[in-house]
Amino acid sequence: MTKITLNSEIIKFIALFEQITRAHVKDCFFSKDKLVFVVQEGEIGKALGKKKFNLHKLEQLLNRKIKIVEFNSHMLQFIVNRMYPLKIEDMTEEEGIVTITGSDMKTKGLMIGARAQNLRNYEETIKRYFPELKEIKVI
């Protein structure tokens, strides 16, 4: 795992998140227009809250879209968690290259994004924890 540095703004977001949800944050970063919180394994329910109450409360307080992702020590499961709610039909990993089969053309398009920006964004996030990842491909 690479060393993750957090600035004071991110540290304040994490403190507020943990105070409201009582879930432990592993990481927090901006991804396009969203603030992404990565919570420890098994804490996604606590982080979201009943009927996503915590999520909605945080979005109101911070006045921005938030995504909560559950960490997983297995790279492929973490990729599934990071891409949720997009449906992954199949996924394989060989020598650091992960190949994903999307469920339909729309899903594949959302995974890849314009000029592959979504895909590069996912790669950047996953590499924070799994530096052995070289590339993510969608077929």
N, C-alpha and C positions, 0 to 999 in steps of 0.2 A: 504494500500500500504506500502511495506517495504521501509526503507530508502535506497536510492541508492547512493553509493559513486563513484566518478569519479576521476581517476588519471590525472596527468597533460597531458599525451599523449592524452587521450580521450577528455579532455577539448579543446586541440588544434584542434583535428579532428572536434569537434562540431563547434568551431569558424569558421573554414574554410568552413564547410558545410553550415552554416547559412549565411556566407558572399556570397557564390556562389549562393545559391538557394533562399535566402530570406524566407525560411520556418523555423519554430520554432521547434527545436529538444527537445524532451521530454527525450530521453535516447540514449545512444550509448554504444555498447559492441561488443566484438569479439565472433563469433559463428563459431566454426571450422575454416575454412580458410577465412571467410568473416567478414567484418566490417558491423555491422547492426546499422542503424539509425532508431529510432522510432520518427516519426514526429507527431505533434498535429493533431487532427481530422480535416478533410477537407483540409489538406495541402499536400496531396500526389502528386497532379498535379503540384503544384508549386515546390515541392522538385525534382520531376523527370525532369521537364522542357519539352519544346516542343521536340517531338521525342526523349525523354530521354537524351537530351543534357547535363543536369546537372549531371546525373548519370555517363555518359561516361567521362565527364570532370573530375569529382572527382576520378573515377577509374584510370584515367591517372595520375593525380597529386599525388595521394597517392600510386600508383602502387600496388593496391590490389582490389579484388572483393568486391563490396558493395551491400548490400540489403537495400532497404528503405521500412519500414513498417509503415502503418498509424495506430495510436493508436485509440482505440474505448473503451468507458466506459462500454460497454457490453462485458463480457468475451468471449462469444461464437463468436461474430463478430471479436473480437481481435484475437482469435485463427485462424479464417478463413484468416484474413489479414496476420498473421505471417506465415502461411503455404503456402500462395499463391506462386507460380502458381499451386500447387497441388490442385486437385478438391476434395471437400468434398461432398459426396452424402447426408449424414444426420449426425446430431450431437445432442446429448442429454446430459443433465447435471443432476446428482442426487447426492445430499449430497457430493459435491466436486469432484465427479468422472465424467469426461467427456468421453463419448463414441462416437467415430467417425467411420462412415462408409465410406470407401474409394471407389472411382468409379471403380477401377479394381485392379488386383493383383500387377501390376507394381507400381501404385500410393501408395497402402498400403505399399509396400516394401520401397518406398522412404520416406514415413511418419515415418516408424519405424526405418529403418537404421540397420546397422550391430550391433548386440548385443543391440538393442533398443536405440542406442546412439542418434539418431535424436529425438526420442520421449522424452527422458530425457532432451535433449537440449531445446525442445519446452516447456516442463513443467517448466524448470528453468526460462525461459524468461517470461512466463505467470504469474508465482508466484511472480515476481517482482511487479506486479500491482494488482494481485488477489490472496492474500495469502490463500484464502479459497479453492483454487484448491488443490486437493490431488493427483490426477493422471489423465493422459490421456491414454485412451485405443483405439486401432484401431481394428475394426472387419471387 
